Amino acid sequence: MKPIAIALLLAKTCAACASSLTCEMKPIAIALLLGLLSACSALLPKSDSAVKDRWDSFDSARATFDQIVPYQTRTGEMVRMGYDPFSNPAVTILTYGDVIRRLIPPTTIDSMKLNRAIVECVSAQEQCQVYEIDLKRLHRKRSGNFWLDFLNFRRRTEICGWRFSALVLLNNDFVVYKLWSGQPVIREIEEAINPLGPFQGSGEAVFRGLIR
């Protein structure tokens, strides 16, 4: 049955029910219907995306990162700050080769124009370690009309949160260079409109089935 036919059937059913109600019962029925519709929005799905770590906000992540002092902070202090790649899944160990690909442009000829710490780290090769830190908190919430969402006619998703990324170069047990980037506030809206509702994409599925 097509979605329009379903909608008409529901409308006719509601109209038939309403006509059978007495005047005293109609206000109660309307109140119940409004309550049901308002509760429907609470049934829309929500999701959170985050790596389990100790920072719950962009400011706290930035404040901890600011405590790192090049040529003073040691590897052990990095671990105490929470940047332990063996216990924190938000921290990844890279190699000096990754430093070359990420921090040294391929057109660079004069090494004197590069940061001294980067040059020393590349020269040290295996003695140089790189920590890549990727922290994020993303909350996704579907909003809008429950029935349009449920029947796949229109789906609206609100995304909010923050992201913090950083690179830390360690050479001979000392931090020698650090660099950060991030997005303190993330507010996005994704909206998908499917004119065919639950039947959207059915033709593609059938076509793929025929090919197989």
C-alpha positions as CSV (number, residue, x, y, z in Angstrom):
1,M,0.0,0.0,0.0
2,K,1.4,3.4,-0.9
3,P,2.2,6.0,1.8
4,I,-0.5,8.4,0.6
5,A,-3.1,5.6,0.8
6,I,-1.9,4.8,4.3
7,A,-2.2,8.4,5.4
8,L,-5.7,8.6,4.0
9,L,-6.7,5.4,5.7
10,L,-5.5,6.8,9.0
11,A,-7.3,10.0,8.5
12,K,-10.5,8.2,7.7
13,T,-10.1,6.0,10.8
14,C,-9.5,9.1,13.0
15,A,-12.5,10.9,11.6
16,A,-14.7,7.8,12.1
17,C,-13.5,7.6,15.7
18,A,-14.1,11.3,16.3
19,S,-17.7,11.2,15.0
20,S,-18.5,8.4,17.4
21,L,-17.4,10.4,20.4
22,T,-19.8,12.4,22.6
23,C,-19.2,16.1,23.2
24,E,-18.0,15.3,26.7
25,M,-15.4,12.8,25.4
26,K,-14.0,14.8,22.6
27,P,-11.8,17.2,24.8
28,I,-10.4,14.2,26.6
29,A,-9.7,12.4,23.3
30,I,-8.0,15.5,21.9
31,A,-5.8,15.9,25.0
32,L,-4.8,12.2,24.8
33,L,-4.0,12.6,21.1
34,L,-1.8,15.7,21.7
35,G,0.0,13.9,24.5
36,L,0.6,10.9,22.2
37,L,2.0,13.1,19.5
38,S,4.3,15.0,21.9
39,A,5.6,11.7,23.3
40,C,6.3,10.5,19.7
41,S,9.2,13.0,19.4
42,A,10.9,11.4,22.4
43,L,11.0,8.1,20.4
44,L,13.3,9.5,17.8
45,P,16.8,8.0,18.1
46,K,19.8,9.7,19.6
47,S,23.4,8.8,19.6
48,D,26.7,9.9,21.1
49,S,30.2,9.5,19.6
50,A,33.2,9.9,21.8
51,V,36.5,8.2,22.7
52,K,36.7,7.2,26.3
53,D,39.1,9.6,28.0
54,R,39.4,12.1,30.8
55,W,38.3,15.3,29.0
56,D,34.7,16.3,28.9
57,S,35.0,19.7,27.2
58,F,37.1,21.5,24.6
59,D,38.4,23.9,27.3
60,S,39.6,21.1,29.6
61,A,41.4,19.4,26.7
62,R,43.1,22.6,25.7
63,A,44.0,23.5,29.3
64,T,45.8,20.1,29.7
65,F,47.6,20.5,26.4
66,D,48.8,24.0,27.4
67,Q,50.7,22.4,30.3
68,I,53.1,20.8,27.8
69,V,56.3,22.8,27.6
70,P,58.8,22.0,24.8
71,Y,62.2,21.0,26.0
72,Q,60.9,20.7,29.6
73,T,58.1,18.1,29.6
74,R,59.2,14.5,29.6
75,T,57.5,11.4,28.4
76,G,56.6,10.3,31.9
77,E,54.8,13.6,32.5
78,M,52.9,13.2,29.3
79,V,51.6,9.9,30.6
80,R,50.6,11.5,33.9
81,M,48.7,14.2,32.0
82,G,46.7,11.4,30.3
83,Y,48.5,11.2,27.0
84,D,49.4,7.5,27.3
85,P,49.0,5.7,24.0
86,F,48.9,2.3,25.9
87,S,45.9,3.2,28.0
88,N,44.2,6.1,26.1
89,P,42.6,5.1,22.8
90,A,42.6,8.8,21.7
91,V,46.4,8.8,21.5
92,T,48.2,7.2,18.5
93,I,51.9,6.6,18.1
94,L,53.3,7.8,14.8
95,T,56.8,7.6,13.3
96,Y,59.3,10.1,12.1
97,G,58.1,9.2,8.6
98,D,54.7,10.5,9.4
99,V,56.4,13.8,10.5
100,I,57.9,14.1,7.1
101,R,54.5,13.6,5.4
102,R,52.5,15.8,7.7
103,L,54.8,18.7,8.7
104,I,57.3,19.0,5.8
105,P,55.9,20.2,2.5
106,P,57.3,18.3,-0.5
107,T,58.5,21.6,-2.1
108,T,60.7,22.5,0.9
109,I,64.4,22.6,-0.1
110,D,66.0,24.8,2.6
111,S,65.8,23.0,5.9
112,M,66.7,26.2,7.7
113,K,63.2,27.5,7.1
114,L,61.8,24.6,9.1
115,N,61.3,24.5,12.8
116,R,64.5,23.3,14.4
117,A,62.7,20.7,16.5
118,I,61.1,19.1,13.4
119,V,64.5,18.9,11.7
120,E,66.1,17.3,14.8
121,C,63.2,14.9,15.2
122,V,63.5,13.7,11.6
123,S,67.3,13.4,11.9
124,A,66.9,11.3,15.1
125,Q,64.7,8.9,13.1
126,E,63.8,6.0,15.5
127,Q,64.6,8.1,18.6
128,C,61.8,10.4,17.6
129,Q,58.3,9.6,18.6
130,V,55.1,11.4,17.6
131,Y,51.8,11.3,19.6
132,E,48.7,12.1,17.6
133,I,45.8,13.1,19.9
134,D,42.3,13.0,18.6
135,L,39.6,14.0,21.1
136,K,35.9,14.5,20.3
137,R,32.4,14.6,21.6
138,L,29.6,14.4,19.1
139,H,25.9,14.2,20.0
140,R,23.4,13.3,17.3
141,K,19.7,13.8,17.8
142,R,16.9,13.3,15.3
143,S,14.2,16.0,15.5
144,G,11.1,17.0,13.6
145,N,7.9,15.1,12.8
146,F,8.0,11.6,14.2
147,W,5.8,10.0,11.5
148,L,7.7,11.6,8.6
149,D,10.9,10.3,10.2
150,F,9.4,6.9,11.0
151,L,8.1,6.4,7.5
152,N,11.4,7.8,6.0
153,F,9.9,10.8,4.2
154,R,12.0,13.3,6.0
155,R,14.8,12.8,8.6
156,R,16.4,15.8,10.3
157,T,19.5,15.2,12.5
158,E,21.0,17.8,14.8
159,I,24.7,17.4,15.6
160,C,26.5,19.2,18.3
161,G,29.8,18.8,20.2
162,W,33.5,19.7,19.9
163,R,36.8,18.3,18.5
164,F,40.4,18.7,19.6
165,S,43.4,17.4,17.7
166,A,47.1,17.7,18.4
167,L,50.6,16.5,17.4
168,V,53.4,16.1,20.0
169,L,57.0,15.4,19.0
170,L,59.2,13.6,21.5
171,N,63.0,13.4,21.0
172,N,65.2,11.6,23.5
173,D,62.4,11.5,26.2
174,F,61.6,15.2,25.9
175,V,58.8,17.0,24.1
176,V,60.4,19.2,21.5
177,Y,57.4,20.4,19.5
178,K,53.7,20.6,19.8
179,L,50.9,21.7,17.5
180,W,47.1,21.7,18.0
181,S,43.9,22.4,16.0
182,G,40.3,22.0,16.8
183,Q,36.7,23.1,16.6
184,P,35.4,24.3,20.0
185,V,31.8,24.4,18.9
186,I,30.2,22.0,16.4
187,R,26.6,22.7,15.4
188,E,25.4,21.0,12.2
189,I,22.1,19.9,10.7
190,E,21.7,17.0,8.4
191,E,18.4,16.7,6.5
192,A,17.4,14.0,4.1
193,I,14.1,14.2,2.1
194,N,12.8,11.0,0.5
195,P,9.7,11.6,-1.7
196,L,9.0,7.9,-1.8
197,G,9.3,7.4,1.9
198,P,9.9,3.8,2.9
199,F,10.1,2.8,-0.7
200,Q,13.0,5.1,-1.4
201,G,15.9,3.0,-2.7
202,S,13.8,-0.1,-3.3
203,G,14.4,0.2,-7.0
204,E,18.2,0.2,-6.5
205,A,17.9,-2.9,-4.2
206,V,15.9,-4.7,-6.9
207,F,18.4,-3.7,-9.6
208,R,21.3,-4.9,-7.5
209,G,19.5,-8.2,-6.9
210,L,18.9,-8.6,-10.7
211,I,22.6,-8.0,-11.4
212,R,23.6,-10.7,-8.9
